[in-house]
Amino acid sequence: MTAPKKRILIVDDDPNVLAVMVETLRAVSNYVVRGVDNPQEAYKAASAHPPDLLIADYNMPLLRGDQLFLCLGVDPNDAVKAAPRPKLLLISGAISESEVHQLSEFVNGAASMAKPFAPEELRKKVAEILGGA
């Protein structure tokens, strides 16, 4: 029996960066990848189909990536009830690599990356987070 595919949700307000990340990870056969360009859509998508991994840009309009991740810990149908959170890969080109790393650790994220990064770096980091998936 084969292992179930890992669900990855990517949110980045830069359409070019989003497209490259989605294409890079869709090339891996055991990932199901969805990309969205705003945090509100990401929240809806994650609430409807919880991902195993959220890849979120730190600096987006209306809601930062770390804030989105924290919102995913609340059940959308019952604000008192906790919901399972995915693992978080926080990315940013707006703040330093050490700052994005500190923020990711602060919210208990799995990892962080500074933009720009090569597609191979992204594939390697995601495999690391998902346990070699």
Helices and strands as residue ranges (DSSP letters): E 6-11, H 15-26, E 31-36, H 39-48, E 53-57, H 65-71, E 74-75, E 78-82, E 87-92, H 97-106, E 111-114, H 119-129
